[in-house]
Amino acid sequence: MCIVLFGYNERKSMSVISRLLLVLLLLASAEPGFAESLSKQVALQASSGSSEINMLKNLPGPDGRYDYASFDEATGHLYVARATSVTDYDIKNASAAKSIGHIAHGHAVLFLPHSSDLLVTSGEDSTVRFIDRNTGHQTGQITVGTDPDGAVIDTDHDIAYVMNAKSGTVSVIDLSARKVVKTIVLKPGLEFPALGKNGTLFVNNEDENEIETIDTRRLTAGSSIVLADCTRPSGLAYDAVSDHLISACANGKAALVSAGNRKVIGLLDIGSKPDAVILDAHRRRAYIPCGGNGELDEISLVSTPAVTKRIPTEFGARTGALDGQNGTLYLPTARYLQTAGEKHPPMVAGSFHVLVVNPDEKN
């Protein structure tokens, strides 16, 4: 297979017809998953009335599975949790990606306040690893519940909450002491968490189709929020201005939830296979990357929430991180060899990359 890629200046000078011819050539030669993503990019552009094919910038990286990402605005570094390590991109200095640390199926990667360490959840060995960002060396390891997945840090109290998906528990970690101080029992199926007002922790549960709650002041489980018409919720974000939660659902919906009233107040149509909700609090937006059909859905949080843009991305781009200073999003993905009925198809060797998207800029 031969795929010809054009640089930035050439792309800017290409005619619309040339762009369409390029896409047709790519569709004819690409793997099925990649071809499907490109065809849907064309359809999305056509439906929005745009004459430009969205050819996104990307950052190459090492092969391997990927999950959540985080961006440190203070240092300009992007971190992506990978199968066996963390991929570190120095965006500020445009340095090549490097792998740091050793993990066993990484899920969440978070930078710690007042420290050079990262906190990384390591799913297959049920641990949390601490990795020094500067040296790449591991500085600590804590055993938590079975299959730790999402995590969140309460910076005001120097506490981390780790969601143990299979055991259905939340490990409360004192970051100063680097130890688990409490294990709170919820239900199996825990996914992504979000901290809300008054010390409430909200956690998506993809098995029960609900949001679990924890009172972090008392470290006790609270009542659940049933997510009607939302199946297998994964990504979650909390908007403090409206006191609303946005939950990404596997059935092509985003559930809007009143955190105060603990009720679903609306559903929005989104793409397929989302796995994150990325909040841009400054611009009053939320973004949901949908890896099943290769689109990034932009939700305006001003007044009544609504999907205002459907930005073409790529198949597999289902998580990401935001640089809140300039509004740029970073979406890890790869190309895949599609096999009917296979939940996790193999990746094409050498195809992992991070898409760079700024919704307010034309590509």
C-alpha positions, 0 to 999 in steps of 0.5 A: 500500500502506498499513501502519499502525504502532502505538507502544509504549504502544498495542502493550502495551495491544492484545489478542491478537486485535487483534494477530492482526488487525493481522498479517493486514492486514499480510500482505494488503498487504505485499510478498511478502518482508515478508509471508513474514517476518511469517507465519513470525513468527506460526508461530514464536510459535505453536510456542513457545507465546507469545501475543504477536506479536513487534513489534520496535523499529527504527531507520530509516536511509538506503536502500542495501545493507548488510553487517556491523555493529559496536557500540562499547560505550565510545561507544555507537555502532553502525556499519553498512557500506553500499554507499557509506558507513557508517551511524553510529547514536549509540545512547547519545544517541538521535540520528538516523542519519548517513552518514560516509565514501565506500566502494565496496560496504562489507563489514566495519566495525571501530573501531580501538583507541586511535584515532577511526578506523574500518577499512572494507573496500571490495569493489568497488575492493579497498581498505581505507578509514580513516574518522574517526568524529568528522568523517566524513572519510577519513584513509587508504586502502590497496590490498589483494587483490581483493574484501576482505570480512571483517576482524578486529583483533588489538588486542594487536599492533595488526594487522588481517587482511583477507580478500580473497574473490576473490583468496583472500588475507589482507592483514596490515595494520600499523595504526600504519604503515597499510600492508600488511606481508604477504599470505598466500595461502589459497584464493578464497571467504574469508568471515568470520574469527575469532582463536583461541588461540595466535595462530591465525586461522580463516577460513570458506571458502564455496567449499571448505566448510572453515575455513582457518587461519593461524599469525599468529606466523609469518604462514604458512598452516596446514591446513584444517578440512573442514566435513562437511555444512556448505555455504557457511559464512559467519559465524564466531565463536570461544568461548575458554572451550570452545575451540570455533568456531561456523560458520553454514552456508547449508544450515540448519546451524551447525557446532560445531568443536573449534579444538584438534582441528580437527574438527567435533564437532556440527551444530545446526539453524538458519534459512536464509540466515545471514551472521553468528555473534554471540558474547555471551561474558559470557552464554555464548551465540551468536546467528545471524541468519537472513535467509531466514526471519526468525529469530534463533537463540540458542545456549547455550554452557553445557555441550553447545551447543544452540539454546535460542530461535528469535526472530522477526525479519524477512526480510533480517536476516542480520548484526548487532552486540551491545552486550555490556553489556546484551545488546541486538542490532542487526540491519540489514535492509529490505523487498524486492520478491521476484522468483522466482529473483533472488538480490538482489531490489530493496529497497523505497524508504525501508524500510531499518532496524535491528531492536533485539532484547534476547532477555531482554526481552519486546517 
